[in-house]
Amino acid sequence: LAQRREQKNKARKPPIPLTFQPFQGTQIITNSQLCTVLYLCFPFKAQPQTHLLFSSVRDGRSIKKMHEMIDGIGITAVLVQKGNYVFGGFAAAKWNKNGQPFGEGSSSFLFSLSQDAFIPYKPRTPDSCQLYATEDSLTFGKYDLILTDDFDRCSAIIENSYGIGFTPGSTEAKTFLAGEPVFRADIVEVWGFFTIEQQ
């Protein structure tokens, strides 16, 4: 996706230069080139700048605090590190905590930087949804990536709402994102996208 977007941009006359370093200051992605590659995977028409809305390192390990800082803001990217696994999701709808599925028809997706994978919305269960959240959780799908319990007992099991073709319930589906189905996140960051003028 990133390569396709970069080629498309280079074909423009003149090409639009990326005038900033995406995800500057992240403690999860250590390679600035990888930050740019991830940014180019997002379905933006313009080039909004990245802004760190929440960091578990800076702001503490509290999902309630995270909701205070990210709800209602706009499109976001959630980055998660668990050991050598780096993954997350692109939420193309504003987060809330009302316990109702939302984001239907949006371009939300999951991704894994460790596995170099784009994981699209491909509903396979009756209660599939794009995004879901409560006061104590933030979820892509109803089951695919669940951040809960102040990031100490999160869950990552794809092929419910998001998938790449593994058998639902298989070892691959349960270990692809985080290496295990239930995990403690080392770091969680939530990034927003807007230009300086919009702040």
GUROBA-148330 format. One line per 4 residues: number of its first residue (from 1); their letters; for each residue x, y, z of C-alpha. Coordinates in nm, 3 decimals. Last residue first. Example, Ala and Ser with C-alpha at 12.3 -4.5 7.8 and 13.67 -1.06 7.14 Angstrom:
BEGIN
2	SA	1.367/-0.106/0.714 ~ 1.230/-0.450/0.780;
This chain:
BEGIN
199	QQEI	-0.553/2.261/1.648 ~ -0.676/2.291/1.290 ~ -0.401/2.530/1.174 ~ -0.130/2.279/1.275;
195	TFFG	-0.271/2.021/1.037 ~ -0.455/1.715/1.157 ~ -0.399/1.344/1.223 ~ -0.424/1.190/1.569;
191	WVEV	-0.194/0.931/1.722 ~ -0.271/0.685/2.000 ~ 0.022/0.513/2.174 ~ 0.031/0.193/2.375;
187	IDAR	0.351/0.053/2.529 ~ 0.441/-0.281/2.687 ~ 0.100/-0.433/2.620 ~ 0.024/-0.732/2.842;
183	FVPE	-0.102/-1.025/2.636 ~ -0.389/-1.262/2.571 ~ -0.402/-1.439/2.231 ~ -0.027/-1.499/2.199;
179	GALF	0.242/-1.382/1.957 ~ 0.092/-1.031/1.954 ~ -0.058/-0.989/1.605 ~ -0.042/-1.334/1.444;
175	TKAE	-0.087/-1.546/1.757 ~ -0.459/-1.623/1.783 ~ -0.533/-1.629/1.408 ~ -0.227/-1.847/1.346;
171	TSGP	-0.325/-2.087/1.626 ~ -0.665/-2.128/1.461 ~ -0.990/-1.988/1.604 ~ -1.105/-1.863/1.263;
167	TFGI	-0.902/-2.033/0.986 ~ -0.652/-1.780/0.853 ~ -0.754/-1.568/0.554 ~ -0.625/-1.216/0.609;
163	GYSN	-0.868/-1.098/0.871 ~ -1.067/-0.832/1.050 ~ -1.413/-0.885/1.202 ~ -1.360/-1.232/1.351;
159	EIIA	-1.044/-1.348/1.172 ~ -0.804/-1.191/1.425 ~ -0.743/-1.279/1.789 ~ -0.553/-1.014/1.986;
155	SCRD	-0.644/-0.969/2.354 ~ -0.536/-0.729/2.626 ~ -0.480/-0.827/2.985 ~ -0.245/-0.562/3.133;
151	FDDT	-0.337/-0.269/2.904 ~ -0.531/-0.081/3.174 ~ -0.765/-0.383/3.201 ~ -0.857/-0.346/2.832;
147	LILD	-0.722/-0.309/2.479 ~ -0.908/-0.554/2.256 ~ -0.785/-0.637/1.906 ~ -0.990/-0.890/1.707;
143	YKGF	-1.280/-0.954/1.948 ~ -1.566/-0.707/1.886 ~ -1.393/-0.551/1.588 ~ -1.112/-0.312/1.675;
139	TLSD	-1.163/-0.255/2.045 ~ -1.108/0.006/2.316 ~ -1.196/-0.092/2.669 ~ -1.279/0.027/3.020;
135	ETAY	-1.526/0.309/2.951 ~ -1.661/0.103/2.659 ~ -1.548/0.075/2.300 ~ -1.633/-0.085/1.966;
131	LQCS	-1.500/-0.043/1.613 ~ -1.549/-0.221/1.280 ~ -1.822/-0.464/1.374 ~ -1.880/-0.838/1.353;
127	DPTR	-2.165/-0.970/1.567 ~ -2.265/-1.254/1.331 ~ -1.900/-1.358/1.278 ~ -1.690/-1.348/0.960;
123	PKYP	-1.656/-0.977/0.884 ~ -1.363/-0.891/0.656 ~ -1.224/-0.552/0.762 ~ -0.872/-0.540/0.628;
119	IFAD	-0.546/-0.666/0.784 ~ -0.240/-0.501/0.624 ~ 0.070/-0.704/0.708 ~ 0.445/-0.646/0.737;
115	QSLS	0.466/-0.917/1.006 ~ 0.638/-0.697/1.266 ~ 0.460/-0.387/1.135 ~ 0.123/-0.552/1.187;
111	FLFS	-0.192/-0.377/1.070 ~ -0.561/-0.351/1.154 ~ -0.819/-0.167/0.943 ~ -1.071/0.117/0.947;
107	SSGE	-1.192/0.254/0.610 ~ -1.537/0.345/0.740 ~ -1.862/0.178/0.628 ~ -1.966/0.102/0.985;
103	GFPQ	-1.756/0.301/1.231 ~ -1.963/0.208/1.535 ~ -2.061/-0.085/1.758 ~ -2.227/0.035/2.081;
99	GNKN	-2.071/0.034/2.428 ~ -2.086/0.413/2.470 ~ -1.712/0.478/2.503 ~ -1.638/0.702/2.205;
95	WKAA	-1.368/0.701/1.937 ~ -1.410/0.912/1.623 ~ -1.417/0.714/1.297 ~ -1.145/0.599/1.055;
91	AFGG	-0.966/0.398/1.324 ~ -0.632/0.268/1.194 ~ -0.513/-0.026/1.398 ~ -0.218/-0.167/1.583;
87	FVYN	0.096/-0.373/1.557 ~ 0.452/-0.401/1.687 ~ 0.562/-0.742/1.816 ~ 0.917/-0.771/1.951;
83	GKQV	0.797/-0.748/2.312 ~ 0.440/-0.621/2.304 ~ 0.419/-0.284/2.133 ~ 0.089/-0.126/2.037;
79	LVAT	0.013/0.164/1.803 ~ -0.339/0.306/1.767 ~ -0.391/0.531/1.466 ~ -0.660/0.796/1.485;
75	IGIG	-0.931/0.970/1.280 ~ -1.119/1.235/1.476 ~ -1.109/1.390/1.824 ~ -1.435/1.265/1.978;
71	DIME	-1.260/1.045/2.231 ~ -0.878/1.066/2.236 ~ -0.760/1.226/2.564 ~ -1.042/1.136/2.800;
67	HMKK	-1.057/0.786/2.645 ~ -0.686/0.737/2.720 ~ -0.738/0.848/3.081 ~ -1.009/0.581/3.118;
63	ISRG	-0.775/0.329/2.952 ~ -0.513/0.398/3.216 ~ -0.148/0.299/3.200 ~ 0.004/0.643/3.247;
59	DRVS	0.017/0.962/3.039 ~ 0.377/0.973/2.916 ~ 0.458/0.602/2.891 ~ 0.098/0.497/2.814;
55	SFLL	0.103/0.754/2.535 ~ -0.202/0.951/2.422 ~ -0.273/1.222/2.164 ~ 0.060/1.211/1.982;
51	HTQP	0.014/1.428/1.674 ~ 0.072/1.325/1.313 ~ 0.044/1.586/1.038 ~ -0.226/1.571/0.776;
47	QAKF	-0.106/1.496/0.421 ~ -0.405/1.529/0.188 ~ -0.629/1.256/0.041 ~ -0.553/1.026/0.334;
43	PFCL	-0.603/0.650/0.317 ~ -0.326/0.543/0.559 ~ -0.053/0.322/0.416 ~ 0.174/0.625/0.360;
39	YLVT	0.192/0.680/0.737 ~ 0.318/0.324/0.789 ~ 0.596/0.371/0.532 ~ 0.692/0.705/0.690;
35	CLQS	0.720/0.553/1.038 ~ 0.918/0.263/0.887 ~ 1.166/0.518/0.747 ~ 1.195/0.673/1.094;
31	NTII	1.301/0.338/1.246 ~ 1.243/0.309/1.622 ~ 0.869/0.248/1.608 ~ 0.730/0.217/1.962;
27	QTGQ	0.866/0.517/2.153 ~ 0.713/0.760/1.907 ~ 0.868/1.107/1.914 ~ 0.799/1.197/1.549;
23	FPQF	0.512/0.980/1.427 ~ 0.543/1.111/1.071 ~ 0.852/1.320/0.989 ~ 0.742/1.640/0.818;
19	TLPI	0.732/1.797/0.472 ~ 0.618/1.496/0.272 ~ 0.659/1.635/-0.079 ~ 0.357/1.647/-0.312;
15	PPKR	0.471/1.548/-0.660 ~ 0.456/1.820/-0.928 ~ 0.317/1.688/-1.153 ~ 0.185/1.373/-0.995;
11	AKNK	0.360/1.044/-1.087 ~ 0.567/1.064/-0.767 ~ 0.243/1.066/-0.563 ~ 0.113/0.753/-0.736;
7	QERR	0.447/0.582/-0.679 ~ 0.438/0.674/-0.307 ~ 0.078/0.551/-0.276 ~ 0.160/0.218/-0.437;
3	QAL	0.470/0.177/-0.223 ~ 0.272/0.247/0.097 ~ 0.000/0.000/0.000;
